């Protein structure tokens, strides 16, 4: 039996050596022999949300510094996407060499500190997929609206219990978009340690209030983030170079509220080498006047300002200290991006649709099967203008949608010819370069507002076209009643778009404008 084991071990070792030799041969082969000819022709057509994402144009800059992927990509700069696919296929072909199955899913862990809970008192937790050897960590805050009093929270518990309790959470989750472990879907962050924190506190990640005999619900969103970070320090976060706190919708607002708290938490515990950054997706809401005023009876119809004013008292909400000092007695202001952003110390990347569906919903613009009235159409256009004027955005497409960074099509959306993953890569590079310049300063010395520009690597990308879905890379629109896919021109006509009038305003022939809308040229 012992000799049989020795033979089997020796054979396994030989197989591993063979596989490693194949990898070395592949990586050392002449560049031209490995280079894929041609490359895909970029398409500007809208893709359906359920389709697999197409490859984006190749990255041309080499990633430098301790955050970079450890292979030298300079020899294949012009075909980066094809090269990444080859690497993945090679890894899969070498799968028999692996002693263990490569598990791509994130696994559920409940917090060890049982006093930090979801709304109903069930344990809070997180999903994690570790990437041994990587010093990059991505922590994602889930979104999902909020509730702001006993009535709205009771209703939420009956209809959306998953967002208030952990009792039905699955054991694993599959990451998509920026959480995907696939390099062709997530070219810059695929190899990071991925952490998904489910939203079960209904407080926009701000609460610090436990459930008691006198209260029906706990609101501990901010404490959940703090506890997750504490546990991750025992799993390798203590040796991290970068922690990217990301989130969508209410999770995006949660990033704005918590990114400085996380940076201060790590710094106070002596982990000054971790660069804390924020990525807020679809969480930049306006405290604007509703199109049609309604009483604050439920979460959807209640104006954002009034809902947050009520909520922050009900949750015992915590906001960044610098913002609190700027708005003493009116801390609710800190839930709105354009008011909290200037007070933040940590670097922030903001992703925001110029015509955000959630913003329109709380403003009482409901895009059903009926055509939009002229007053609603003007309101929608003005919303885009208001967002442009308040945004400190780095990526803002003129689309009618909500959330982006975890969508499988996130690579297909472009602003001025640049995709979101590309813009994030450029932002990472600018921060890294700035860090080298200011290496003698502390953790918050990244000059959030003035990162040095890199030639050919745009960061601040905001669409300038004036109407919803005027960007031809916007995601597919479907009629909310019939479910039928709508072309851009069908959608705009449904919205009350007047081709003649708009062409006159733009100073162009109506036929040319129709051609732009139909062909995306």
N, C-alpha and C positions, 0 to 999 in steps of 0.2 A: 504493500500500500504506500509506503514511504517513497520507494523508488518511482512509483507511478506518479505521485505528486510532484516529485522533482522533475520528471520528464515533462509533465504538463506545465510546470512553472517555467521551465527552460523554453518550451515551445511558445508560451505566452510572451516571454521576454523577447524572443526572436521576432515574434509578430509585431510587437511594439517597436523594436528597432527598425524593422522593415517599413513600418508606417512612417516613422520619423524620417527615414531615408527618402521615402517618396515625397514627403513634404519639403525636405531640403532641396531635392532635385527640382521640384516644381518651382520653388521660390528662386532658385539660382539659375533657372533656364534663361536663355536669351530673351530680352524684353520683347522683341518683335515676334518671337515664336508664341509668346503668351498673350499678346495684345489682340483683342477682338476687333475685327475690322468694322468700320462704319460706325455703329452705334445707332440708337433709335432716333428717328426724327421726332422732335418735340411736337406734341399735339396740344392745342389750346381748347379742345372741345371739353365740355363738362362731362364728368364721369358720374355714374350712379353710385350712391353711397355704399351699396352692397358689393360693388365690383372691387377686384383687387387693384391696388394703386399701381400706376405706371411709374417707370423710373424717371427721376428728374435729371436735368442736365448735370454733367459731371462736375465735381469739385475740382478746382484748379490750384488751390493753395494747399501746401503741405502743413499739417498740424504739427505745431512745435510744443516743446515743454513737457512737464511731467503728466499733463492730462491726456496726451496724445495716445492713439492706438500704437502699439510698439512695433509695427511694420513700417518700412520705408516705402511710401507710395509714390515717390517722385517719378519712378520709371513708368508709371501707368496713370499719370495725372489726367490725361485726356479721356480716359475710359474708366473712371473711378467706379461708377455704378456696376459696370460689367465685371470689373475686377472683384468687387465685393461679392457678387453672385458666384464667381468662380471659387472664391475662398470658402463660401458656405457649402458649395457642392463638393469641394475637396474634403471639407470636414465631415460631411455626411458619408462620403465614400470611405473615409477612414474610421467610420463608426465601429466596425468589428474590433478595431484596436483598443477601443475604450473599455475599461473594466466596469464602468457604470454608465447607465443610460443618462443622456443629457436631458434633464428635466427643465423645460422652458417656463413652466407655470410658477406663479407666486403662491406661496403656502401661507395659510392663516396661522397667526399667533395671537392669543389673547394676552392682554397686559398682565404682568405679574402683580402689579399694584391694583388689587381688586377694588380699591376705593374710587378709582377713576372709571366712570361708567358711561354707558349710553343713556338716552333719555329715561328709559324704563328701569334702569338699575342693572341691566345685563352688562357683562364685561365688555369694555371697548377693546379694540385690537388693531392689527395691521396684517397685510400680506407682504411677503418678502421673497425675492429671488436674489440670492447672493451671487456675486461674481468675484470669485477668489482672485486676488492679485490686482483688482481694479481699486483705485483710490477715488473714484467718482461715485457719488450717491445721489439718487433722484428720489425725493419723497413727494408723493402726489396726494393732494387733498381732494376728495370727491366733492361734487356739488349736489344740489338738490333743494333749492329754495330754503324755507325756514317756517317757523310758526312763532307767534308773538304774544299769545295769551292762552288761557285754559281752553277756550272754545276752539281756536284754530289748531292747537296742539292735539286735542281730543280727536278732531276730524282727521288730522294728519296720521294719528296712530291707527285709526280705522282703515284708512285708504293707502297709506305708504309706510307700513310698519317697519319695513327693511331700513328706512332712514331714521328710525328711532330705537331700534333694538337689534342685537346681534344674534338672536335666537335662531334665525333662519339663514345665516350667512353660509355660503358654500365653503368647502375646505380649501379650494384653490381658485385662482383667477388667472385668466390669460391676458397678458398685456398687449395693447394695441397702440398705434401711433408712437408717441415718444416713450411709451412704456414697453414697446415691442422689443424682444431680444433678437429680431431678425434685421441684419444690416441693410437689406434692401428696402425695408420699411422705416428704419430708424438709423440712418447712416452715421450719426454723431454720438448717440447715447446708448446704442444697443448693448454695449459691453459693460454698462454701469451696474452697480447694485440698485435694484429696483424695489421701491417700497410704495405700496398703495394703502392709504389710510381711509377706510370707509367712513362716510359721514353719517353719524347716528346721534348728533347732539342738537340739530335743528336751530343753531344759534350763530350761523355764519362763522363757525370756528372761533367764537369769542368768549364763551362762557367759562366761569370758574365756580359754578354753584352746584353742590351735590344735592341729591335727592334726600329729603328728610321726612319725618312724620307729618310735617306741616306743608310740604310741597309735593305736588303730584309728579313732577319730572325733574331730572337732573339736567343741567346745561353746563357741560364741561369740555367744550370743543378746544379751547386754548390749552387746558390741562392735558387733554389726550395727546396733542402734538408734543408737549413737553415730556410726557412719559414715554412716548414712542422714541424720541431722540435719546432719552436716558438709556433705554434698553438697547438701542442700536450701537451705543458706545461700547457695549460688551461684545458686539458682533463685527467690529472692524471700523466703525465710524470714527473711533478715536485716532485712527491713522489716515483718515481721509484728507485729500487735497481740496476737494470741492463738494459742497452740499447744495444741490439745487432744490429749493422748495417750490413745487409747482402745484397748480390747481386750476380747475375749470368752474365757471359760474360762481356759486357761493364759495366753492373752493378757491377760485381766483381771488375773490374778495378776502378770503381767509389768509391767502398768501400776503396780501398787502397789510393785513392786521398783525401777522405773526412773524414775518421774516426777520425783523429786528429783534424780536423776543428770542428766536432761535439763535441768532448770532450772539446775543448777550449771554444766553444760557451756556453756550460752548465756551465763550471767552471767560466767563466767571469760574468755570471748572478747569481752566488751564489749557483748553484745546484751541490755542490761538492760531495754529497752522491751518485750520479748516476755513476755506473761503466760502462764506454763506451768500447765496444769491437767490433771487426770486423770479418766478415765471408765472405771471397772472394772465389766465385765458378767460375771456368773456366775463370778467368780474368788475369791469369798470363801468359802474352804473351812474346815471345822472339823477340828481334830486330836482328834476324839472317839473313843470306843470303838466298834469295829465291832459290828454286830448278831451276827455269827458270826465268830469269830477264825479266820483261815487263815494258813498259812505264806506268806512273801513270795516267791512263785515267779514271779509275773508282775505287770505294771503294774496290771491290773484288780483282782486279789484282794489286793494288798499294801496294808496300812493306810497312809493318807496320811503319818502321822508317820514310819514306818519307811522308806517310799519316798523321802521328802525327805531324811532323814538320810543314806541311802546315795547319793542323787543329788547332793547339794551337794558331797560329797567327790569324786565321779566327774567332775562338771562343772567343778570349781573355781569354784563359784558365788559371785557377788558380790551383796551385799545393801546396802541403804541404810546409810550410816555411823552415823547416829543409832540405828538399830535394832540394828546390830552391837554398838554400845557397851552397849546395854541387855541384850543376850543373848550376852555374850562366851563363846565355847566352845560355844554352842548356837545358832548362827546360823540353823539350820533353822527356828526359831520365826518368823523374818521372812517365811516363805512363807505364813503364815496371817494373813488380813486383820485380825482383831481384835487381833493382836499388833503388826503393823507400822503400822497406820493411825494410832495415837496418836503415833507418832514422826515422821510426815511433816510437812513444811513446806508443800508445795504443796496448793492446794485440790483436793479429791477428791469426785467424785459416784459413789456405789456403787449398782449395779443388781443385785439378787439375787432369784431365785425362792426362796420360803421352803421349797419342797420340790424341791430341785435334783436332777435325775436323776443327774448325775455324782457328787454327794456320796453319794446312795443306793447307787450302783454300788460305790464304793470301800468303803462300809459293809456290803457283801454283802447288800443288799436288791435282789433281781432280780425285776422286775415282769413275769413271763411270763404265759402264758394261764391259769395256775392261780390260784385265789383266794388272797389274802394271809391268812396266819394271824393270830390275835389278837395274838400277840407282835410280829409285824412291823408290824401296824397301830399298836400303841402306840409302837413305835420311830419310825415315820414321823411321828406326831403330836408326839412329843418332839423330833424333829429341827427341826420348825417352831418350837417353843418355844425351843430352844437358839439357833437362828439369830436369832430376835427379840431374845434377851437379849444376844447378842454384836454384832449388826449396828450399824454406824454408817451404815446404808443410807439412801438418799434415795428409793428406789423399790423396794419389795419386795412383789410380788403373791403371794398364797397359791395358787400353781399348781405342778403337777408338770411341770417342763420344764427346758430348759437352753439358755442363750444367748438374747438378745433383740434387741440394738441393730441387728443387720444383717438381721433378719427383715423380710420385706415387710409383715407384719402388726403391726409394732412400734407403730404408731399406735393400734391397736385395743385394746391392753391398758391397763386403767385401774386405779388404786387410789384409792378414795374419790372417784370421778368425775373424776379428773385423769389424762390420758394422759402417757406418758413424754416425748414431745417437748415437751409443755407444761411438765412439771416441769423439764426441762433448760433451757428458755427462762427460767423463773423463777429458776433457779440462776444462769444467765448474768447476769440483771439484778441479782441481789443482789450478785454479785461486782463488777459494773461500778459499782454504787452505792457499794459499800464501797471500791473503788479510788479513787473521787473523794474520799471522806471521808479516806482515808489516802494521798493523792497524794504526800505528802512523804516516804513510807517507800520501802523497796526492793521487790524483786520478790516476796519471800516474806511480805509484810505483808497478806495477804488475810483474816486471821483465819479460817482454815479451819473452825474449830469453831463460830464465832459470827457468821455472816453475818446482817445485819439483815433481819428479815422484811418482806415486801411484802404489803400487804393484797390479798386475792383472788388471790394467786400462791403456792400451796403448794409446798414443796420436800421436806420430810420426810414421805414417804408409805409407811407400812408397814401391810399388811392385818392386821386383828385377828381375822378369822374363823379357826376352829381346825383345819380339815381341808383336805386337798389339793383344789384346784379348787372351793373354796367361793366364789371370786370368779367371777361369771358372765362376765367378759370373757376368761377364760383361753383359751389356744389349744386347738384340737380335739385330743381324745385318740383314739388308734387302738389297737385290740387288737394286741399285738405279734406274735401268731401268725397271726391271720386278716387283719389289715390293715383290719378293719371299723371305721368310725367309731362311737364310743361316746358316748351322752349323759352328762351329769354324773351323773345318778342311777345309770345302768348302771355307770359307772366306780366310783363310791363303793361300790356293792353288791359289785362285783368285789374291791374293796379290803377287804371285810369290814365295811363301814359298817353300823351298827345304827341304823335310823331312830328306833325307839322309845327306845333308850337315849340317843342324842344329843339328841333332843327334850327328854327329861327333864332332861338336863344343862343345856340352854339355857333351860329353863323355858317351853317353848312346846308347843302342840298338834302332834302328829306330822304331821297333815294340812297344817298351815301350813308346817312345815319341808319337806315334800315339794313344796309349791307354790313355795317359794323356790328349791329345787334345780332344779325343772323349768322355771320361768319366769324365774329370775334377778331376781325382784322382792323 
